[in-house]
Amino acid sequence: MQTPEAQKSLVSEMLSDLEAEESLEAPPRGRSAWKWGLALLVLAIVGGLGSLGYATLTGSWDKRAANRFLTHPVTRGELLITVTEDGNLESAQNVDIKCEVAGGSTILWIIEDGKEVAEGAELVRLDSAQLEDQINQQRIAYEKARATHIQAEKDYEVAKIAVQEYLEGTFRQSLEKVNADITIAQANLTSAENSLQHTERMFRKGYVTPLQLDTQKFAVERAKLDLAAAITAKEVLEKFTKVKTLQDLESKRDTAEAKKNSEKAAFDLEEGRLKRLETQLKKCVIRAPKSGMVVYANDQSRGRFGPQQTTEIKEGAVVREQQAILRLPDLSNMQVKVSVHESKVDRIQRGMRARIRIQGRDFQGTVLSVANQPEPASFFSAAVKEYATIVKIDGESKDLRPGMTAEVEILIAALKDVIAVPVAAVFEHRGQAFTCVVRDGQVEKRPVELGMTNDKFIEIKRGLEVGEEVVLNPRAVLPEMTEGAKEPEKIDVDQRFGKAPPPGRGAGRPDGGSGPRASGPAPQGDGRGPESGRQPGQDNGPTAGGQGDRADRKPRGPGGAKGRGLDWMQFDKNQDGKIARDEVPEEMQRFFSFVDTNGDGFLDKGEIAAMRARFQQGGKGGPGAPAGPPGAPSTP
């Protein structure tokens, strides 16, 4: 910053240049006056800045310098702690008019938005052409199923009658016939036996021939056979024919019954489909369930790129099933939905009082609910979390319409008799709150204890007295605050991140201690790693990149003992005395060309020995293999 003498010299040079230009060009009077005014303005600004810089550098202030800054008196009084957010007005009780057509439909006609309707009035007419085609096709399927069902019922009745017919008709008829045959056979047998007895008496008297006697005996035997056949026929009828025929008829009856039930189910299914389609057709015309004002359900949802409009409700718009098309709000019961930032939502509780301002009118309300989950964030505000809060408007809310913008001020606390200063008068420095107090013409930095705030004023619990003056721009008054903030702050790592766990095997320690040596072919570094804690030395493994001599490199400290090297010949899988590229591990193949000095695609013992020699000499070498876990320094 320039001294006041340098600033005065600069202004003098500017005035001289203006005088010379005016004398040479002889400009009009107005232009000369304009330039002199500009010079005076520059003089005033530079003089003020010089005084400000000088006073800042010296750290002392007189009353005149202190009065140039805005101050605010420290007072005691009432402080209202509030949270103010904007929201949208909505009805607390809405009757949603939804699309109930399966699969959605297209709006052919819709009533005007905001119109008063009576109960039963037509509100929306949806496209029904596709439904009408489906109904016509379904009626054909319904009639076919009905005809099949009727035939199945008749077949079942016939099968059921057939069983009854057999038991009460056919079987009884067959049984009576068999019984008759038995009776006749018995009568024939009795008659034949009587005739045989008479013939035998006559034969003994010599009236009949032996042939006649034999004929009569045959008649008796025949009658016996006929009787036995009749009895057997009856047994077959009762034991087998009846059972077989009855089971066959009952099976046909049961099959007919199952088919009847199946066709009945198919018929009911087709009938249900037809009824549903007819119901869907009726739902293409939506009527008002009650009287009231109609409001289009044009809601906004938070999408990836911010608030996005859902399907706009209008004629020709395609609406999905169960999508709200219209609403009938209860205008006597209104509420406001606001989105509260996550930094303030924990201060809001259910039942808190609120002041609601809508189009210049003030209403009183109560916090009804606070959401537990944040609102969906957009792509551009993914880091911003806001919670939906519902504030109910108390009393009558005439002339209010859903969708109006409302300013909601929620009362968190009403503090009585407290000291409060503007938020701009408080600043934080290294975790401590301060204010700048004007005292005896000088600015004093004073620590304070803060209380609650409403984003405009903040409560001061300790540190200020009534009647004192605080500076509203303290950082401009005390630039050492900002300069001090640039100084590196000492950080207690253990306090911030916790105690470090004990080191495991092969792991180094942040304090520079050595851990156990890692197993495996881990190349040794030069002792200057972030976990080593040693001075730069010469503890280089044969695969580590050598340290070239550079003029700007600091002298090395004493080195440790030579580390255990990597045996490259262990990769010689075919034991031919040479190592091919594909025999080397993949992570080491990128260094193959540095070792293969003759470019024949193989590494022999001479090339490996030369590489080790280069590294041990500390000259400029190629990169080594990837480093393993830090190991302990070798024992000298």
Secondary structure, 3 states (H helix, E strand, C coil): CCCHHHHHHHHHHHHHHHHHHHHHHCCCHHHHHHHHHHHHHHHHHHHHHHHHHHHHHHCCCCHHHHCCCCEEECEEEEEEEEEEEEEEEEECCEEEEECCCCCCEEEEEECCCCCEECCCCEEEEECCHHHHHHHHHHHHHHHHHHHHHHHHHHHHHHHHHHHHHHHHHHHHHHHHHHHHHHHHHHHHHHHHHHHHHHHHHHHHHCCCCHHHHHHHHHHHHHHHHHHHHHHHHHHHHHHHHHHHHHHHHHHHHHHHHHHHHHHHHHHHHHHHHHHHHHHHHHCCEEECCCCEECEECCCEEEECCEEEECCCCCCCCEECCCCEEEEEECCCCEEEEEEEEHHHHCCCCCCCEEEEEECCEEEEEEEEEECCCCCCCCCCCCCCCEEEEEEEECCCCCCCCCCCEEEEEEEEEEEEEEEEEEHHHEEEECCEEEEEEEECCEEEEEECEEEEECCCEEEEEECCCCCCEEECCHHHHCHHHHHHHHCCCCCCHHHHHCCCCCCCCCCCCCCCCCCCCCCCCCCCCCCCCCCCCCCCCCCCCCCCCCCCCCCCCCCCCCCCCCCCCCCHHHHCCCCCCCEEHHHCCHHHHHHHHHHCCCCCCEECHHHHHHHHHHHHHCCCCCCCCCCCCCCCCCCC
